[in-house]
Amino acid sequence: MIKILTTLVFLILSTILFSQKLMTRSGEIKFEASMPAFEEVAAKNNTVSCLFDTSSGEIAVLALVKGFRFKVPLMEEHFNENYIESDQFPKASFKGKVTNFDVSKAASAKSTFDVEGDLTLHGVTKKVKTKITFVKSGEKLITTCKFKVKPLDYNIEIPSVVKSKIAETVEIDLKFDLEKKL
């Protein structure tokens, strides 16, 4: 009887703990660094992982840099080889916390919270603070976030030949359809 109760308690506790973590492996990051009157400098990565703990508000995001796709293949090659140096710095990550996250607010209506953490890109880690929005959609929690970074802050050098064609500040958009972890 004790084994059955122990097993039952373990199953209930693991279900409760299990349901507090949401994740995706098919999140999306877009970035835009275009300048007016020049060719578009934008890319998208649809293979981004995100893990979000609704009980603590902790969030972690991981993107493989070579996963970014550009409209122009040559631009993608230059991005990986000359700017972001993806062989040397293959991953970009964010680890932070959603401040005062309330799962009941996120489950009932669109809700926005502050998020703060460390963004690591090109081997450099910097603090980032922005807003993050959650919308419940069926069994998923749709998460969106926008922020801006400066390539120079991450030791990403833009050659003078193309410096006027690339924005000094890059706009980053994230979207994750988070689900219970399997």
C-alpha positions in Angstrom: 0.0 0.0 0.0 2.9 2.4 0.8 4.4 1.7 -2.6 1.2 2.5 -4.3 0.8 5.8 -2.3 4.5 6.7 -2.9 4.1 6.1 -6.6 0.8 8.1 -6.8 2.4 11.0 -4.9 5.4 10.9 -7.2 3.2 10.9 -10.3 1.1 13.8 -9.0 4.1 15.9 -8.1 5.9 15.1 -11.4 2.8 16.1 -13.3 2.6 19.4 -11.3 6.2 20.2 -11.9 6.1 19.0 -15.5 3.2 21.2 -16.4 5.1 24.4 -15.2 7.6 24.2 -18.0 6.7 25.2 -21.5 8.9 24.9 -24.6 9.4 24.9 -28.3 12.1 23.9 -30.7 10.6 25.8 -33.6 10.6 29.3 -32.4 11.3 32.2 -34.7 13.8 35.1 -34.5 13.8 37.8 -37.2 16.3 40.6 -37.4 16.3 43.7 -39.6 19.3 45.9 -40.2 18.3 47.5 -43.4 19.0 51.1 -44.4 16.7 53.1 -46.7 17.6 53.1 -50.4 19.8 50.0 -50.0 19.3 46.3 -50.3 17.3 44.6 -47.5 19.5 43.3 -44.7 17.2 40.9 -42.9 17.1 37.2 -41.9 14.9 34.7 -40.2 15.6 31.6 -38.1 12.8 29.1 -37.5 14.7 26.6 -35.5 15.1 28.4 -32.2 14.6 26.6 -28.9 12.9 28.3 -25.9 12.2 26.9 -22.4 10.0 28.9 -20.1 9.2 28.0 -16.5 5.9 29.5 -15.6 6.4 29.0 -11.8 9.6 31.0 -11.6 9.5 33.2 -14.7 12.8 31.9 -15.9 13.3 31.9 -19.7 16.1 30.5 -21.8 16.5 30.9 -25.6 19.0 29.2 -27.9 19.6 29.8 -31.6 22.1 28.3 -33.9 23.5 31.2 -35.8 23.8 29.2 -39.1 20.0 28.8 -38.9 19.4 32.4 -40.1 18.2 32.5 -43.7 18.5 35.6 -46.0 16.8 36.3 -49.3 20.3 36.6 -50.9 22.6 33.6 -50.4 25.7 35.7 -50.7 24.5 37.9 -47.8 24.0 34.8 -45.7 27.5 33.6 -46.5 29.0 37.0 -45.6 26.9 37.1 -42.4 28.3 33.7 -41.3 31.9 34.1 -42.4 32.7 37.8 -42.0 30.4 39.3 -39.4 29.0 36.8 -36.9 31.8 34.3 -37.5 29.5 31.4 -36.9 32.2 28.7 -37.0 33.8 30.3 -34.0 30.6 31.5 -32.3 27.9 29.0 -33.4 25.2 29.9 -30.8 23.3 32.9 -29.6 21.5 32.7 -26.3 19.4 34.5 -23.9 18.9 33.6 -20.2 16.7 35.7 -18.1 13.6 36.2 -16.0 10.1 37.5 -16.7 9.4 39.9 -13.8 6.2 39.2 -11.8 4.9 36.6 -14.3 1.4 35.6 -13.4 0.2 32.5 -15.3 -3.5 33.4 -14.5 -3.1 36.8 -16.3 -1.4 35.1 -19.3 -4.1 32.4 -19.5 -7.0 34.9 -19.5 -6.0 37.7 -21.8 -3.0 39.2 -23.7 -0.6 40.3 -21.0 2.8 42.1 -21.1 5.6 41.8 -18.6 9.1 43.0 -18.2 11.9 40.6 -19.1 15.5 41.0 -18.2 18.5 38.8 -18.7 21.8 38.1 -20.5 22.1 38.0 -24.3 25.2 36.2 -25.5 26.1 36.9 -29.1 29.5 36.6 -30.9 31.1 35.6 -27.6 30.0 38.7 -25.8 27.3 38.8 -23.0 25.3 41.9 -22.3 22.3 42.7 -20.2 19.0 43.2 -22.1 15.8 44.6 -20.7 12.5 44.8 -22.7 8.9 43.8 -22.7 7.5 40.3 -23.4 3.9 39.6 -24.4 1.9 36.4 -23.8 -1.3 35.3 -25.4 -3.1 32.0 -24.6 -4.1 30.1 -27.8 -5.6 26.7 -27.1 -3.0 24.6 -25.3 -0.2 27.0 -26.4 1.2 30.2 -24.9 2.2 32.5 -27.8 5.1 34.6 -26.7 6.5 37.7 -28.5 9.3 40.1 -27.8 11.1 42.9 -29.5 14.4 44.6 -28.7 17.3 46.3 -30.4 21.1 45.6 -30.3 24.1 47.4 -31.7 26.5 45.0 -33.5 29.5 47.0 -32.1 28.4 46.2 -28.5 29.0 42.5 -29.4 32.3 43.1 -31.1 30.7 42.5 -34.6 32.7 44.7 -36.9 31.1 46.0 -40.1 33.6 46.7 -42.9 33.7 50.4 -44.0 32.8 49.3 -47.5 29.3 48.3 -46.4 28.9 50.3 -43.2 26.5 52.8 -44.7 24.3 50.0 -46.0 23.8 48.3 -42.6 21.9 49.9 -39.7 23.9 50.8 -36.5 21.0 49.3 -34.5 19.5 46.0 -35.4 15.8 45.3 -34.6 15.2 41.8 -33.3 11.7 40.1 -33.2 11.1 36.8 -31.4 8.0 34.6 -31.5 7.5 31.3 -29.6 4.5 29.0 -29.6 5.2 27.4 -26.2 3.7 24.1 -25.2 4.0 21.7 -22.3 7.2 19.8 -22.4 7.0 16.2 -23.6 
